[in-house]
Amino acid sequence: MDKNGIITRADELISIAKGRPGGNLNHQEIEQILFGSLSLIKYCYGENSKQFEILYNIKKLFGQITLGNYEFQAKTTVIGILTNLKSDIDLGLIISIEKQTAGEIFTDMLSLSKKLIDEGYKESSAVLASGAFEDSMKKFGHQNGLDVKNADLTDVINALKSRSIIKSIQANVAQSHVPLRNKAFHAQWDKIDVPEIKSLIAFLEEFILKNFESAI
């Protein structure tokens, strides 16, 4: 979900929370704004954020206080948190925790892969870099609305290209590294050279920096 998608979804939930003039929200509408807001806040701030904790605690109060008071708390909390979320996005302050965490993991994998090459462990380096390659492509596809969890890596790259999520040139470069992934995952060590591992690592470092560590 990109910046515009987040803002659009936030506006939808705020509109529901404000309700009809003079009217109250029904149970379904209250659940809709709470669960929708929790999902959005989890994506943008993470489950360990204060915003997520506040919304989650409001959700747990359902049935423990009178419906009128509960509706008021749910509405005001959702509107306040989502309005603040929109402001943070406009100011460029939001970094998706999920994306940031994935970026850190991939960066660590690549650092270890480079270390293994320097120490003469070509095979382990190739497997680690190839794992980071496939996982980063699939996570990037998932973040852009593609169902690629069980897809072949070549199909993932083609899907990203066909949706113009990545440019043709970048897709072609990514596709050129698929043979290394296949050789590494099938233990064809005699067919793997150190330069092609280093080339894959260089490609991934740029790809991950651009797509997993940048602000929304």
MDTraj code that builds the backbone (N, CA, C; nanometers):
import mdtraj as md
import numpy as np

residues = "MET ASP LYS ASN GLY ILE ILE THR ARG ALA ASP GLU LEU ILE SER ILE ALA LYS GLY ARG PRO GLY GLY ASN LEU ASN HIS GLN GLU ILE GLU GLN ILE LEU PHE GLY SER LEU SER LEU ILE LYS TYR CYS TYR GLY GLU ASN SER LYS GLN PHE GLU ILE LEU TYR ASN ILE LYS LYS LEU PHE GLY GLN ILE THR LEU GLY ASN TYR GLU PHE GLN ALA LYS THR THR VAL ILE GLY ILE LEU THR ASN LEU LYS SER ASP ILE ASP LEU GLY LEU ILE ILE SER ILE GLU LYS GLN THR ALA GLY GLU ILE PHE THR ASP MET LEU SER LEU SER LYS LYS LEU ILE ASP GLU GLY TYR LYS GLU SER SER ALA VAL LEU ALA SER GLY ALA PHE GLU ASP SER MET LYS LYS PHE GLY HIS GLN ASN GLY LEU ASP VAL LYS ASN ALA ASP LEU THR ASP VAL ILE ASN ALA LEU LYS SER ARG SER ILE ILE LYS SER ILE GLN ALA ASN VAL ALA GLN SER HIS VAL PRO LEU ARG ASN LYS ALA PHE HIS ALA GLN TRP ASP LYS ILE ASP VAL PRO GLU ILE LYS SER LEU ILE ALA PHE LEU GLU GLU PHE ILE LEU LYS ASN PHE GLU SER ALA ILE".split()
xyz = np.array([
    [0.0847, -0.1193, 0.0000],
    [0.0000, 0.0000, 0.0000],
    [0.0888, 0.1250, 0.0000],
    [0.0660, 0.2152, -0.0961],
    [0.1481, 0.3342, -0.1043],
    [0.0862, 0.4486, -0.0232],
    [0.1518, 0.5638, -0.0294],
    [0.1086, 0.6802, 0.0478],
    [-0.0362, 0.7185, 0.0189],
    [-0.0717, 0.7259, -0.1100],
    [-0.2078, 0.7654, -0.1468],
    [-0.3106, 0.6626, -0.1016],
    [-0.2734, 0.5350, -0.1098],
    [-0.3638, 0.4298, -0.0655],
    [-0.3912, 0.4371, 0.0833],
    [-0.2881, 0.4668, 0.1615],
    [-0.3046, 0.4788, 0.3064],
    [-0.3956, 0.5960, 0.3407],
    [-0.3720, 0.7093, 0.2758],
    [-0.4526, 0.8283, 0.3032],
    [-0.5984, 0.8051, 0.2629],
    [-0.6201, 0.7409, 0.1489],
    [-0.7566, 0.7116, 0.1031],
    [-0.8296, 0.6223, 0.2027],
    [-0.7607, 0.5185, 0.2490],
    [-0.8214, 0.4271, 0.3459],
    [-0.8484, 0.4984, 0.4780],
    [-0.7574, 0.5822, 0.5215],
    [-0.7770, 0.6580, 0.6455],
    [-0.8983, 0.7496, 0.6338],
    [-0.9128, 0.8155, 0.5189],
    [-1.0278, 0.9045, 0.4972],
    [-1.1591, 0.8267, 0.4998],
    [-1.1581, 0.7053, 0.4424],
    [-1.2792, 0.6217, 0.4435],
    [-1.3208, 0.5887, 0.5866],
    [-1.2244, 0.5496, 0.6681],
    [-1.2538, 0.5121, 0.8068],
    [-1.2964, 0.6325, 0.8901],
    [-1.2332, 0.7464, 0.8656],
    [-1.2713, 0.8686, 0.9379],
    [-1.4146, 0.9072, 0.9024],
    [-1.4492, 0.8940, 0.7749],
    [-1.5846, 0.9276, 0.7303],
    [-1.6877, 0.8381, 0.7986],
    [-1.6581, 0.7088, 0.8088],
    [-1.7504, 0.6166, 0.8768],
    [-1.7604, 0.6520, 1.0247],
    [-1.6458, 0.6853, 1.0853],
    [-1.6433, 0.7179, 1.2280],
    [-1.7257, 0.8428, 1.2592],
    [-1.7232, 0.9377, 1.1701],
    [-1.8009, 1.0605, 1.1924],
    [-1.9503, 1.0326, 1.1820],
    [-1.9870, 0.9318, 1.1043],
    [-2.1258, 0.8874, 1.0974],
    [-2.2196, 0.9851, 1.0292],
    [-2.3455, 0.9538, 1.0403],
    [-2.4490, 1.0376, 0.9825],
    [-2.4828, 1.1513, 1.0790],
    [-2.5192, 1.2678, 1.0281],
    [-2.5536, 1.3793, 1.1168],
    [-2.6647, 1.3404, 1.2138],
    [-2.6358, 1.3492, 1.3419],
    [-2.7358, 1.3183, 1.4436],
    [-2.7591, 1.1716, 1.4662],
    [-2.6871, 1.0845, 1.3928],
    [-2.7079, 0.9414, 1.4055],
    [-2.5936, 0.8731, 1.4776],
    [-2.6234, 0.7554, 1.5328],
    [-2.5204, 0.6779, 1.6025],
    [-2.4683, 0.5670, 1.5128],
    [-2.3490, 0.5191, 1.5429],
    [-2.2933, 0.4059, 1.4694],
    [-2.3529, 0.2761, 1.5224],
    [-2.3740, 0.1803, 1.4331],
    [-2.4188, 0.0497, 1.4785],
    [-2.2968, -0.0381, 1.5094],
    [-2.3224, -0.1580, 1.5609],
    [-2.2127, -0.2458, 1.6000],
    [-2.1181, -0.2753, 1.4836],
    [-2.1757, -0.2997, 1.3671],
    [-2.0947, -0.3326, 1.2502],
    [-2.0031, -0.2174, 1.2120],
    [-2.0542, -0.0968, 1.2188],
    [-1.9735, 0.0204, 1.1831],
    [-1.8621, 0.0434, 1.2846],
    [-1.8923, 0.0206, 1.4128],
    [-1.7895, 0.0354, 1.5153],
    [-1.6777, -0.0661, 1.4940],
    [-1.7156, -0.1904, 1.4674],
    [-1.6146, -0.2930, 1.4410],
    [-1.5347, -0.2597, 1.3161],
    [-1.6015, -0.2052, 1.2162],
    [-1.5344, -0.1725, 1.0909],
    [-1.4256, -0.0668, 1.1103],
    [-1.4586, 0.0384, 1.1854],
    [-1.3580, 0.1438, 1.2032],
    [-1.2440, 0.0981, 1.2936],
    [-1.2741, 0.0126, 1.3922],
    [-1.1689, -0.0337, 1.4827],
    [-1.0747, -0.1326, 1.4143],
    [-1.1321, -0.2352, 1.3509],
    [-1.0483, -0.3352, 1.2855],
    [-0.9746, -0.2755, 1.1660],
    [-1.0426, -0.1882, 1.0918],
    [-0.9770, -0.1219, 0.9787],
    [-0.8628, -0.0339, 1.0235],
    [-0.8833, 0.0382, 1.1334],
    [-0.7787, 0.1267, 1.1855],
    [-0.6620, 0.0469, 1.2426],
    [-0.6923, -0.0626, 1.3112],
    [-0.5865, -0.1488, 1.3646],
    [-0.4985, -0.2030, 1.2528],
    [-0.5599, -0.2449, 1.1444],
    [-0.4853, -0.2974, 1.0311],
    [-0.3951, -0.1905, 0.9700],
    [-0.4484, -0.0709, 0.9555],
    [-0.3729, 0.0390, 0.8958],
    [-0.2578, 0.0820, 0.9861],
    [-0.2848, 0.0929, 1.1150],
    [-0.1819, 0.1349, 1.2101],
    [-0.0731, 0.0282, 1.2229],
    [-0.1133, -0.0982, 1.2175],
    [-0.0144, -0.2066, 1.2229],
    [0.0801, -0.1962, 1.1051],
    [0.0270, -0.1684, 0.9869],
    [0.1099, -0.1578, 0.8670],
    [0.2061, -0.0402, 0.8756],
    [0.1572, 0.0733, 0.9262],
    [0.2386, 0.1958, 0.9250],
    [0.3315, 0.2101, 1.0453],
    [0.2820, 0.1744, 1.1631],
    [0.3602, 0.1959, 1.2845],
    [0.4107, 0.0666, 1.3482],
    [0.3416, -0.0450, 1.3213],
    [0.3798, -0.1724, 1.3826],
    [0.2946, -0.2056, 1.5043],
    [0.2943, -0.3356, 1.5409],
    [0.2129, -0.3817, 1.6532],
    [0.2627, -0.3318, 1.7880],
    [0.3877, -0.2927, 1.7957],
    [0.4442, -0.2471, 1.9233],
    [0.4316, -0.0964, 1.9428],
    [0.3646, -0.0291, 1.8516],
    [0.3505, 0.1164, 1.8612],
    [0.2458, 0.1550, 1.9643],
    [0.2569, 0.2768, 2.0146],
    [0.1593, 0.3282, 2.1102],
    [0.0226, 0.3426, 2.0459],
    [0.0212, 0.3815, 1.9193],
    [-0.1063, 0.3984, 1.8486],
    [-0.1834, 0.2666, 1.8410],
    [-0.1100, 0.1585, 1.8085],
    [-0.1752, 0.0271, 1.7998],
    [-0.2263, -0.0155, 1.9371],
    [-0.1474, 0.0078, 2.0410],
    [-0.1857, -0.0302, 2.1768],
    [-0.3138, 0.0408, 2.2204],
    [-0.3232, 0.1703, 2.1893],
    [-0.4415, 0.2474, 2.2277],
    [-0.5667, 0.1920, 2.1590],
    [-0.5583, 0.1695, 2.0297],
    [-0.6730, 0.1166, 1.9553],
    [-0.7113, -0.0230, 2.0031],
    [-0.6104, -0.1044, 2.0288],
    [-0.6364, -0.2412, 2.0738],
    [-0.7072, -0.2412, 2.2090],
    [-0.6663, -0.1515, 2.2971],
    [-0.7294, -0.1423, 2.4289],
    [-0.8738, -0.0944, 2.4182],
    [-0.9006, -0.0049, 2.3252],
    [-1.0375, 0.0394, 2.3008],
    [-1.1226, -0.0787, 2.2540],
    [-1.0663, -0.1592, 2.1645],
    [-1.1394, -0.2757, 2.1137],
    [-1.1746, -0.3732, 2.2257],
    [-1.0841, -0.3891, 2.3226],
    [-1.1067, -0.4823, 2.4330],
    [-1.2158, -0.4348, 2.5278],
    [-1.2483, -0.3062, 2.5233],
    [-1.3504, -0.2519, 2.6129],
    [-1.4928, -0.2830, 2.5674],
    [-1.5056, -0.3352, 2.4446],
    [-1.6395, -0.3605, 2.3912],
    [-1.7176, -0.4535, 2.4846],
    [-1.8371, -0.4103, 2.5241],
    [-1.9220, -0.4892, 2.6126],
    [-1.8996, -0.4616, 2.7598],
    [-1.7929, -0.3863, 2.7919],
    [-1.7625, -0.3580, 2.9324],
    [-1.8163, -0.2234, 2.9773],
    [-1.8473, -0.1373, 2.8821],
    [-1.9058, -0.0070, 2.9160],
    [-2.0290, 0.0132, 2.8295],
    [-2.1112, 0.1112, 2.8636],
    [-2.2350, 0.1339, 2.7886],
    [-2.2039, 0.1664, 2.6432],
    [-2.2947, 0.1265, 2.5529],
    [-2.2716, 0.1412, 2.4105],
    [-2.2462, 0.2872, 2.3723],
    [-2.3210, 0.3790, 2.4333],
    [-2.3032, 0.5201, 2.3998],
    [-2.1637, 0.5691, 2.4310],
    [-2.1149, 0.5378, 2.5513],
    [-1.9796, 0.5788, 2.5889],
    [-1.8750, 0.5082, 2.5038],
    [-1.8999, 0.3814, 2.4740],
    [-1.8043, 0.3048, 2.3933],
    [-1.7948, 0.3633, 2.2527],
    [-1.9112, 0.3945, 2.1950],
    [-1.9132, 0.4527, 2.0606],
    [-1.8348, 0.5835, 2.0586],
    [-1.8547, 0.6666, 2.1600],
    [-1.7852, 0.7959, 2.1652],
    [-1.6337, 0.7746, 2.1718],
    [-1.5888, 0.6820, 2.2591],
    [-1.4450, 0.6564, 2.2712],
    [-1.3871, 0.6007, 2.1419],
    [-1.4587, 0.5070, 2.0810],
    [-1.4103, 0.4465, 1.9567],
    [-1.3992, 0.5503, 1.8462],
    [-1.5036, 0.6296, 1.8314],
    [-1.5047, 0.7309, 1.7256],
    [-1.3940, 0.8337, 1.7436],
    [-1.3841, 0.8908, 1.8622],
    [-1.2857, 0.9964, 1.8848],
    [-1.1427, 0.9433, 1.8747],
    [-1.1204, 0.8210, 1.9213],
    [-0.9862, 0.7626, 1.9143],
    [-0.9457, 0.7366, 1.7701],
    [-1.0353, 0.6759, 1.6938],
    [-1.0062, 0.6462, 1.5532],
    [-0.9808, 0.7742, 1.4756],
    [-1.0681, 0.8723, 1.4915],
    [-1.0522, 0.9982, 1.4183],
    [-0.9204, 1.0660, 1.4555],
    [-0.8886, 1.0679, 1.5848],
    [-0.7655, 1.1332, 1.6297],
    [-0.6405, 1.0643, 1.5775],
    [-0.6355, 0.9328, 1.5901],
    [-0.5163, 0.8591, 1.5490],
    [-0.4981, 0.8626, 1.3969],
    [-0.6069, 0.8460, 1.3224],
    [-0.5945, 0.8454, 1.1771],
    [-0.5658, 0.9849, 1.1216],
    [-0.6181, 1.0871, 1.1847],
    [-0.5862, 1.2239, 1.1430],
    [-0.4380, 1.2520, 1.1656],
    [-0.3865, 1.2051, 1.2786],
    [-0.2447, 1.2219, 1.3072],
    [-0.1587, 1.1413, 1.2089],
    [-0.2065, 1.0210, 1.1730],
    [-0.1362, 0.9393, 1.0745],
    [-0.1233, 1.0132, 0.9423],
    [-0.2320, 1.0748, 0.8971],
    [-0.2280, 1.1503, 0.7721],
    [-0.1288, 1.2661, 0.7792],
    [-0.1241, 1.3311, 0.8939],
    [-0.0290, 1.4410, 0.9116],
    [0.1150, 1.3912, 0.9057],
    [0.1400, 1.2779, 0.9708],
    [0.2744, 1.2195, 0.9691],
    [0.3167, 1.1835, 0.8277],
    [0.2226, 1.1304, 0.7488],
    [0.2535, 1.0946, 0.6101],
    [0.2833, 1.2203, 0.5289],
    [0.2015, 1.3232, 0.5459],
    [0.2223, 1.4485, 0.4725],
    [0.3580, 1.5103, 0.5047],
    [0.4019, 1.4919, 0.6278],
    [0.5309, 1.5473, 0.6704],
    [0.6475, 1.4542, 0.6392],
    [0.6162, 1.3359, 0.5831],
    [0.7214, 1.2407, 0.5486],
    [0.7843, 1.1732, 0.6681],
    [0.7084, 1.1605, 0.7779],
    [0.7646, 1.1053, 0.9008],
    [0.7426, 0.9553, 0.9162],
    [0.6570, 0.8983, 0.8301],
    [0.6214, 0.7569, 0.8470],
    [0.7160, 0.6657, 0.7706],
    [0.7654, 0.5649, 0.8387],
    [0.8376, 0.4556, 0.7740],
    [0.7670, 0.3274, 0.8143],
    [0.7264, 0.2485, 0.7180],
    [0.6589, 0.1237, 0.7491],
    [0.7515, 0.0356, 0.8307],
    [0.7071, -0.0004, 0.9518],
    [0.7886, -0.0837, 1.0388],
    [0.8177, -0.2177, 0.9725],
    [0.7177, -0.2709, 0.9044],
    [0.7362, -0.3994, 0.8367],
    [0.8451, -0.3890, 0.7309],
    [0.8388, -0.2848, 0.6504],
    [0.9386, -0.2662, 0.5470],
    [1.0769, -0.2429, 0.6065],
    [1.0820, -0.1615, 0.7114],
    [1.2096, -0.1301, 0.7738],
    [1.2725, -0.2555, 0.8333],
    [1.1918, -0.3365, 0.9009],
    [1.2429, -0.4591, 0.9615],
    [1.2940, -0.5550, 0.8555],
    [1.2161, -0.5704, 0.7484],
    [1.2587, -0.6581, 0.6390],
    [1.3884, -0.6077, 0.5784],
    [1.3991, -0.4775, 0.5609],
    [1.5208, -0.4195, 0.5052],
    [1.6424, -0.4488, 0.5914],
    [1.6240, -0.4398, 0.7222],
    [1.7345, -0.4674, 0.8143],
    [1.7779, -0.6137, 0.8063],
    [1.6800, -0.7038, 0.7957],
    [1.7111, -0.8470, 0.7858],
    [1.7864, -0.8766, 0.6566],
    [1.7374, -0.8216, 0.5452],
    [1.8035, -0.8452, 0.4172],
    [1.9451, -0.7868, 0.4163],
    [1.9597, -0.6698, 0.4760],
    [2.0921, -0.6078, 0.4823],
    [2.1894, -0.6943, 0.5618],
    [2.1426, -0.7483, 0.6725],
    [2.2265, -0.8383, 0.7529],
    [2.2646, -0.9635, 0.6741],
    [2.1692, -1.0170, 0.5982],
    [2.1960, -1.1362, 0.5176],
    [2.3031, -1.1079, 0.4128],
    [2.2947, -0.9917, 0.3507],
    [2.3924, -0.9571, 0.2480],
    [2.5301, -0.9302, 0.3078],
    [2.5318, -0.8688, 0.4248],
    [2.6595, -0.8444, 0.4921],
    [2.7287, -0.9760, 0.5252],
    [2.6503, -1.0719, 0.5747],
    [2.7064, -1.2027, 0.6064],
    [2.7496, -1.2747, 0.4795],
    [2.6731, -1.2597, 0.3722],
    [2.7083, -1.3222, 0.2455],
    [2.8432, -1.2707, 0.1956],
    [2.8648, -1.1401, 0.2070],
    [2.9935, -1.0819, 0.1647],
    [3.1079, -1.1315, 0.2528],
    [3.0811, -1.1448, 0.3820],
    [3.1818, -1.1934, 0.4746],
    [3.2214, -1.3373, 0.4410],
    [3.1224, -1.4170, 0.4058],
    [3.1483, -1.5565, 0.3713],
    [3.2331, -1.5682, 0.2446],
    [3.2091, -1.4789, 0.1490],
    [3.2918, -1.4796, 0.0277],
    [3.4373, -1.4508, 0.0639],
    [3.4571, -1.3494, 0.1462],
    [3.5929, -1.3116, 0.1860],
    [3.6644, -1.4250, 0.2589],
    [3.5873, -1.5070, 0.3279],
    [3.6468, -1.6171, 0.4044],
    [3.6549, -1.7470, 0.3236],
    [3.6137, -1.7392, 0.1963],
    [3.6266, -1.8548, 0.1085],
    [3.5100, -1.9515, 0.1075],
    [3.3973, -1.9119, 0.1677],
    [3.2797, -1.9998, 0.1709],
    [3.1815, -1.9594, 0.0604],
    [3.2202, -1.9873, -0.0610],
    [3.1408, -1.9484, -0.1784],
    [3.0002, -2.0085, -0.1735],
    [2.9904, -2.1347, -0.1377],
    [2.8622, -2.2041, -0.1412],
    [2.7618, -2.1415, -0.0440],
    [2.8050, -2.1194, 0.0800],
    [2.7164, -2.0598, 0.1808],
    [2.6770, -1.9184, 0.1422],
    [2.7713, -1.8450, 0.0853],
    [2.7433, -1.7087, 0.0419],
    [2.6365, -1.7071, -0.0668],
    [2.6472, -1.8002, -0.1614],
    [2.5515, -1.8061, -0.2719],
    [2.4104, -1.8389, -0.2221],
    [2.4002, -1.9319, -0.1285],
    [2.2697, -1.9708, -0.0746],
    [2.2061, -1.8541, 0.0010],
    [2.2865, -1.7844, 0.0810],
    [2.2351, -1.6729, 0.1608],
    [2.1887, -1.5582, 0.0712],
    [2.2694, -1.5228, -0.0271],
    [2.2331, -1.4140, -0.1182],
    [2.1098, -1.4515, -0.2005],
    [2.1024, -1.5763, -0.2417],
    [1.9876, -1.6218, -0.3203],
    [1.8595, -1.6212, -0.2371],
    [1.8714, -1.6570, -0.1099],
    [1.7556, -1.6520, -0.0209],
    [1.7064, -1.5101, -0.0031],
    [1.8000, -1.4167, 0.0144],
    [1.7627, -1.2754, 0.0273],
    [1.6990, -1.2251, -0.1013],
    [1.7485, -1.2730, -0.2136],
    [1.6961, -1.2348, -0.3454],
    [1.5493, -1.2749, -0.3594],
    [1.5209, -1.4018, -0.3384],
    [1.3838, -1.4511, -0.3560],
    [1.2888, -1.3902, -0.2538],
    [1.3299, -1.3835, -0.1291],
    [1.2417, -1.3328, -0.0245],
    [1.2120, -1.1848, -0.0438],
    [1.3124, -1.1066, -0.0819],
    [1.2906, -0.9628, -0.1014],
    [1.1970, -0.9364, -0.2186],
    [1.2111, -1.0150, -0.3262],
    [1.1222, -0.9972, -0.4411],
    [0.9776, -1.0305, -0.4040],
    [0.9583, -1.1386, -0.3305],
    [0.8233, -1.1787, -0.2924],
    [0.7622, -1.0814, -0.1921],
    [0.8417, -1.0348, -0.0969],
    [0.7895, -0.9374, 0.0003],
    [0.7534, -0.8068, -0.0686],
    [0.8346, -0.7663, -0.1642],
    [0.8066, -0.6436, -0.2379],
    [0.6787, -0.6594, -0.3194],
    [0.6611, -0.7771, -0.3792],
    [0.5379, -0.8022, -0.4530],
    [0.4167, -0.8002, -0.3623],
    [0.4286, -0.8638, -0.2463],
    [0.3179, -0.8666, -0.1498],
    [0.2815, -0.7255, -0.1043],
    [0.3816, -0.6426, -0.0786],
    [0.3567, -0.5056, -0.0346],
    [0.2853, -0.4237, -0.1414],
    [0.2958, -0.4684, -0.2656],
    [0.2308, -0.3969, -0.3755],
    [0.1055, -0.4689, -0.4254],
    [0.0499, -0.5552, -0.3386],
    [-0.0789, -0.6161, -0.3670],
    [-0.0777, -0.7398, -0.4533],
    [0.0389, -0.8030, -0.4716],
    [0.0467, -0.9236, -0.5540],
    [0.0433, -1.0487, -0.4659],
    [-0.0272, -1.1503, -0.5125],
    [-0.0314, -1.2782, -0.4426],
    [0.0806, -1.3662, -0.4988],
    [0.1987, -1.3573, -0.4390],
    [0.3174, -1.4240, -0.4946],
    [0.3845, -1.5184, -0.3947],
    [0.3180, -1.5479, -0.2857],
    [0.3794, -1.6278, -0.1800],
    [0.4336, -1.7608, -0.2314],
    [0.3545, -1.8284, -0.3151],
    [0.3937, -1.9597, -0.3653],
    [0.4349, -1.9569, -0.5120],
    [0.4595, -1.8384, -0.5644],
    [0.4930, -1.8244, -0.7063],
    [0.6413, -1.8516, -0.7320],
    [0.6701, -1.8937, -0.8532],
    [0.8085, -1.9108, -0.8967],
    [0.8741, -1.7733, -0.9058],
    [1.0034, -1.7667, -0.8782],
    [1.0719, -1.6379, -0.8755],
    [1.0609, -1.5650, -1.0087],
    [1.0742, -1.6380, -1.1183],
    [1.0607, -1.5752, -1.2498],
    [0.9221, -1.5142, -1.2673],
    [0.8196, -1.5833, -1.2207],
    [0.6828, -1.5315, -1.2298],
    [0.6651, -1.4071, -1.1422],
    [0.7315, -1.4050, -1.0275],
    [0.7248, -1.2875, -0.9399],
    [0.7827, -1.1651, -1.0111],
    [0.8997, -1.1823, -1.0693],
    [0.9646, -1.0713, -1.1399],
    [0.8798, -1.0244, -1.2575],
    [0.8228, -1.1199, -1.3328],
    [0.7377, -1.0831, -1.4464],
    [0.6127, -1.0090, -1.4013],
    [0.5571, -1.0492, -1.2867],
    [0.4385, -0.9807, -1.2342],
    [0.4720, -0.8376, -1.1934],
    [0.5864, -0.8196, -1.1295],
    [0.6295, -0.6856, -1.0906],
    [0.6509, -0.5978, -1.2141],
    [0.7050, -0.6583, -1.3182],
    [0.7300, -0.5856, -1.4428],
    [0.5996, -0.5516, -1.5137],
    [0.5080, -0.6485, -1.5237],
    [0.3833, -0.6267, -1.5972],
    [0.2952, -0.5219, -1.5313],
    [0.3053, -0.5090, -1.3994],
    [0.2280, -0.4075, -1.3267],
    [0.3015, -0.2742, -1.3184],
    [0.4182, -0.2683, -1.3826],
    [0.5026, -0.1466, -1.3817],
    [0.5451, -0.1080, -1.2405],
    [0.5539, -0.2084, -1.1525],
    [0.6021, -0.1837, -1.0163],
    [0.7536, -0.1656, -1.0185],
    [0.8194, -0.2416, -1.1053],
    [0.9611, -0.2179, -1.1332],
    [0.9756, -0.1964, -1.2831],
    [1.0777, -0.1214, -1.3235],
    [1.0984, -0.0917, -1.4645],
    [1.1540, -0.2129, -1.5375],
    [1.1379, -0.2112, -1.6692],
    [1.1819, -0.3238, -1.7511],
    [1.3308, -0.3516, -1.7347],
    [1.4109, -0.2462, -1.7288],
    [1.5557, -0.2640, -1.7159],
    [1.5886, -0.3344, -1.5850],
    [1.5260, -0.2896, -1.4758],
    [1.5506, -0.3506, -1.3449],
    [1.5014, -0.4952, -1.3428],
    [1.3874, -0.5199, -1.4072],
    [1.3343, -0.6563, -1.4131],
    [1.4286, -0.7480, -1.4901],
    [1.4864, -0.6960, -1.5975],
    [1.5791, -0.7759, -1.6776],
    [1.7048, -0.8100, -1.5985],
    [1.7516, -0.7134, -1.5197],
    [1.8699, -0.7389, -1.4366],
    [1.8363, -0.8429, -1.3306],
    [1.7198, -0.8283, -1.2682],
    [1.6771, -0.9258, -1.1673],
    [1.6666, -1.0653, -1.2293],
    [1.6069, -1.0714, -1.3481],
    [1.5905, -1.2005, -1.4147],
    [1.7255, -1.2655, -1.4466],
    [1.8257, -1.1841, -1.4727],
    [1.9578, -1.2379, -1.5059],
    [2.0226, -1.3085, -1.3873],
    [1.9725, -1.2822, -1.2664],
    [2.0289, -1.3448, -1.1463],
    [1.9541, -1.4721, -1.1056],
    [1.8414, -1.5010, -1.1704],
    [1.7645, -1.6206, -1.1365],
    [1.8449, -1.7496, -1.1548],
    [1.9252, -1.7625, -1.2626],
    [2.0052, -1.8855, -1.2766],
    [2.0959, -1.9126, -1.1568],
    [2.1531, -1.8075, -1.0968],
    [2.2367, -1.8269, -0.9784],
    [2.1530, -1.8819, -0.8645],
    [2.0358, -1.8273, -0.8461],
    [1.9459, -1.8763, -0.7417],
    [1.9176, -2.0244, -0.7630],
    [1.8881, -2.0618, -0.8861],
    [1.8564, -2.2013, -0.9159],
    [1.9755, -2.2935, -0.8889],
    [2.0933, -2.2501, -0.9279],
    [2.2132, -2.3309, -0.9049],
    [2.2422, -2.3457, -0.7556],
    [2.2247, -2.2370, -0.6818],
    [2.2520, -2.2415, -0.5377],
    [2.1536, -2.3322, -0.4655],
    [2.0265, -2.3252, -0.5032],
    [1.9240, -2.4048, -0.4362],
    [1.9257, -2.5519, -0.4788],
    [2.0009, -2.5820, -0.5864],
    [2.0133, -2.7207, -0.6314],
    [2.1556, -2.7735, -0.6125],
    [2.2313, -2.6999, -0.5308],
    [2.3670, -2.7434, -0.4927],
    [2.4579, -2.7704, -0.6122],
    [2.4456, -2.6885, -0.7151],
    [2.5328, -2.7031, -0.8321],
    [2.6558, -2.6144, -0.8148],
    [2.7359, -2.6472, -0.7136],
    [2.8455, -2.5609, -0.6713],
    [2.9507, -2.5378, -0.7791],
    [2.9780, -2.6401, -0.8604],
    [3.0815, -2.6276, -0.9631],
    [3.0417, -2.5306, -1.0740],
    [2.9132, -2.4934, -1.0791],
    [2.8657, -2.4013, -1.1825],
    [2.8527, -2.2575, -1.1312],
    [2.8909, -2.2341, -1.0061],
    [2.8773, -2.1017, -0.9450],
    [3.0139, -2.0343, -0.9338],
    [3.0206, -1.9096, -0.9783],
    [3.1435, -1.8316, -0.9694],
    [3.1254, -1.7161, -0.8716],
    [3.2334, -1.6779, -0.8049],
    [3.2291, -1.5678, -0.7076],
    [3.1811, -1.4369, -0.7700],
    [3.2254, -1.3986, -0.8918],
    [3.1793, -1.2722, -0.9497],
    [3.0271, -1.2623, -0.9634],
    [2.9603, -1.3738, -0.9975],
    [2.8153, -1.3652, -1.0119],
    [2.7458, -1.3509, -0.8763],
    [2.8066, -1.4045, -0.7721],
    [2.7510, -1.3840, -0.6377],
    [2.7648, -1.2373, -0.5990],
    [2.8810, -1.1800, -0.6245],
    [2.9037, -1.0390, -0.5914],
    [2.8116, -0.9482, -0.6724],
    [2.7847, -0.9872, -0.7973],
    [2.6941, -0.9085, -0.8810],
    [2.5528, -0.9101, -0.8242],
    [2.5075, -1.0267, -0.7777],
    [2.3750, -1.0360, -0.7165],
    [2.3680, -0.9518, -0.5894],
    [2.4706, -0.9583, -0.5082],
    [2.4724, -0.8802, -0.3835],
    [2.4645, -0.7309, -0.4137],
    [2.5399, -0.6856, -0.5141],
    [2.5381, -0.5434, -0.5502],
    [2.3992, -0.5005, -0.5971],
    [2.3347, -0.5856, -0.6753],
    [2.1989, -0.5552, -0.7215],
    [2.1025, -0.5452, -0.6034],
    [2.1116, -0.6415, -0.5113],
    [2.0208, -0.6444, -0.3973],
    [2.0422, -0.5276, -0.3027],
    [2.1653, -0.4867, -0.2848],
    [2.1922, -0.3730, -0.1947],
    [2.1195, -0.2487, -0.2443],
    [2.1210, -0.2257, -0.3725],
    [2.0518, -0.1098, -0.4292],
    [1.9007, -0.1276, -0.4226],
    [1.8540, -0.2477, -0.4557],
    [1.7099, -0.2764, -0.4555],
    [1.6504, -0.2616, -0.3157],
    [1.7196, -0.3149, -0.2165],
    [1.6695, -0.3112, -0.0789],
    [1.6735, -0.1700, -0.0228],
    [1.7794, -0.0974, -0.0526],
    [1.7900, 0.0407, -0.0056],
    [1.6744, 0.1250, -0.0592],
    [1.6392, 0.1031, -0.1844],
    [1.5343, 0.1824, -0.2485],
    [1.3944, 0.1424, -0.2026],
    [1.3712, 0.0133, -0.1839],
    [1.2346, -0.0347, -0.1643],
    [1.1986, -0.0773, -0.0228],
    [1.2965, -0.0887, 0.0661],
    [1.2665, -0.1337, 0.2017],
    [1.3119, -0.0377, 0.3096],
    [1.3859, 0.0660, 0.2758],
    [1.4353, 0.1551, 0.3795],
    [1.4025, 0.3010, 0.3518],
    [1.3179, 0.3275, 0.2545],
    [1.2817, 0.4652, 0.2226],
    [1.1506, 0.5028, 0.2869],
    [1.1310, 0.6307, 0.3149],
    [1.0076, 0.6786, 0.3776],
    [0.8929, 0.6735, 0.2772],
    [0.7723, 0.6594, 0.3285],
    [0.6536, 0.6588, 0.2423],
    [0.6367, 0.7965, 0.1801],
])
top = md.Topology()
chain = top.add_chain()
for i, resn in enumerate(residues, 1):
    res = top.add_residue(resn, chain, resSeq=i)
    for name in ("N", "CA", "C"):
        top.add_atom(name, md.element.get_by_symbol(name[0]), res)
traj = md.Trajectory(xyz[None], top)
